[in-house]
Amino acid sequence: MLLTQCLYLGRITLMLKKRLSPGRLKKKKVIRHKVKVRVKVRRKLFKKIAGALMGIFLIGALLFSLKIFYGFASGKIKSGVFSTEVKSLNIEVGNKRVNREVLKLFACKIGSSWNDNLKKDIEKEFLSKYPYVHSVRVSKNILTGKVIISGKLEKIVSKITLNTKEFYLALSGRVFSSVYEEAVNQDFIHAEIFTKKKPELRVFAEFVNKINLSEKLFKLKPTLIKYDLDGEKCGIVLEDNSIVNWGGFERTDLKILRLNRVLGDIVGKIPAPHSVDLKHFTIGKIFISEL
């Protein structure tokens, strides 16, 4: 009995020593992971299969729709698909009269075989007959066989005399010997231009267009613009034969207002016609005298 108690006490003492011992072995922490890799793989595979099936379905639906559309398409469209024959013409240049003229000009091309040479021939002939049309484009609709000729009319701002020869001046600065009827009948200010070199007239054309638009602001109506391109001198003749040396092309509206004021102030003081110099307008000076 005594021996049993001693053994029991010894075991307890040994257990206490182990717990209190600094070198006590710690249990290893075990982390358990659930395997999820296979689930992800299955999801990705499912998405790929679903995407492929959806793509096949859409392609099939598209082909079926095209077949149905072609089955119900008109004979006109069927005959035009991938056909090289010119079936009809459509002219779009922004002027009904010119549209009719161009349609009549190229009516003989209907029934011709469409190719690059025919396209270039149409463009070349069109520009030779109508040089005042820009941004010209010639194309063919593969579904209907219709050839479309499109472009934009140049805006004409004045009838000019360039070194004794008559032309029409466009806003772009280009000059033409003839233009469309609507441009000829415009009530714009004429201009005389003198130069010994190739004229660059875009800036001058923009100025003339501004004078046309501002004509009603003048106290005395402008009747003619004289422009020495080489000497960069611009003069405007008014309806009482007064001549205004305009100077630069800037501040047009302000110059018109000041010119009106000066002409009003000298009524009865200096007999008309007058010579008005706006060359030094930028520094606030206007010179006026009897012509």
C-alpha positions, 0 to 999 in steps of 0.5 A, a space after each residue: 500500500 505504501 509502495 503504491 502511494 509512493 509510485 503515484 506521488 512519483 508520477 505526479 511529481 514527474 508530470 509537474 516537472 514536465 509542465 514546469 520545465 522550460 524545455 517542454 516540447 510544444 505540440 506542432 500546429 497542424 493546418 488542414 487545407 481543403 483541396 479546392 483546385 479541382 473545383 476551380 478547374 471544373 468551373 473554368 472548363 465549364 465556362 470554356 465549353 459554355 462560351 464555345 457552345 454560345 459562339 457556335 450557336 451565334 454563328 449558326 443563327 447568323 448564317 440562318 438569318 443571312 439565308 432567310 434574308 437572301 431568300 426574301 431579298 428583292 431581285 434587284 439586290 440579288 442581281 447587284 451582289 458582287 456584280 460588276 455591272 453599273 445598274 444605276 447612278 446617284 448624284 449628290 453635289 448639293 445642287 439640283 440643276 447640277 445633279 441633273 446635268 451630271 446624271 445626264 452626262 454619265 447616263 451612258 455608263 449604266 450597263 458598263 462593267 465597274 472597275 478602277 479604270 471606269 472609276 478614274 475616267 468618271 472622276 477625271 471627266 467630272 472634274 474637267 466639266 465641273 472644276 468648281 466641285 471639290 471633295 469629289 468621291 465616286 463609289 459603287 454599292 455592291 448590293 444594288 449596283 448603284 454608282 454614287 458620285 458626290 461632292 461639294 460646290 465651291 462658295 463663290 464670293 466675287 466676280 473678279 478681273 485678274 490682270 484684265 481677264 474675268 474669273 470667279 473667285 471662290 472662298 477657298 481662294 481658287 479662281 474659275 473661268 465659269 461656275 454654276 448658274 446660282 453663283 453667277 446671279 449673286 449680288 456680290 461686290 466685284 474685284 480687280 486684282 493685279 499681280 505679276 506672280 501666281 496669285 495666292 488669294 485665300 486670305 483676300 477671298 475671306 476678306 471679300 466674303 466678309 465685306 459681302 456679308 457686312 455690306 448693309 453696315 456701310 453708310 455708303 455702299 461699296 461698289 468695287 474692291 481693288 487689290 494690288 497683290 504684289 504691293 499688298 494694297 487694298 482699296 474699296 470704291 464707294 458709291 459716291 466714288 470715294 476711295 478707301 485705302 483699307 490697309 490690312 484685312 483685320 478688324 473689318 467690322 470696327 473699320 466700317 463703323 469708324 469709316 461711317 462716323 468719319 464720313 458723317 462728320 465731314 458732310 458739308 466740310 470736305 466735298 465728295 468724293 473723298 480719299 480715306 486712308 485706314 492704313 494706320 487704323 491700328 494706332 487710332 489714326 484715319 486720314 481723309 481728304 478731297 480726292 
